[in-house]
Amino acid sequence: VAFSCDVVYVAGMHDPALACLGRLSTLRASLAVLNVCRSEKLARHLLSKGVRHVVYWPAAVHDPDAVSFGVTFVRSLFQLKIAEAFTEAKRCLCDSERAPVLLTRRPISPAALGRLNPGVVVLESRGFGRSGRPDCAGKVATVLPYTTMRGWVKVQLTGEVVSWRVGHWREATAEEMEGRSIVSHKGGSARASVLPRPPPPPSP
């Protein structure tokens, strides 16, 4: 499942969005706010799926403090940068509360972005298990450069998204791309369409 938006805000342990977020394979968002007790595991999951900034509570938090923090944080976002708004929101918390945490993805360097080659590639296996799922080697895929993390990146195959080692591929030829499923993202969902083969030339 793939999804795209600017900000995701979740509050309360019974919010149905929690289960949905855990099943996402790709989430293109600038910010996710998990105003939920003990949400570090989900926060790191979202960071690995493409979210740039994630706010979470590492421990239990009292409801009044969570509400005060969330309201102040969101209001501050209209005037401040994410890190500045986060610092401002923490000032309203009691000293007895364990402070929330802001996780931020490291930006992709120009050199790394060049290695990502966000086009259509053929996945290569360079040592068993070192590149990714062995059964995906040799398949044509589209690199999703915004998901890179610690030397790995998500790649879109036909019908699924998998993790692959950065650079463990080669550029696909026109013949290899012919007839494969090309994936486009519109409105946050992935849609696949098959590229038809050209008709044979007319007989002389």
Secondary structure, DSSP 8 states (H G I E B T S, - for coil): -EEE-SEEEEESTT-THHHHHHH-SEEE-SEEEEESTT-HHHHHHHHHTT-SEEEE-SS---HHHHHHHHHHHHHHHTTS-HHHHHHHHHTTS-TTS---EEEE-----HHHHHHH--SEEEE--SSTTTSB-GGGTT-EEEEEEEEEETTEEEEEETTEEEEEETT-EEE--HHHHTTSEEEEEETTEEEEEE----------
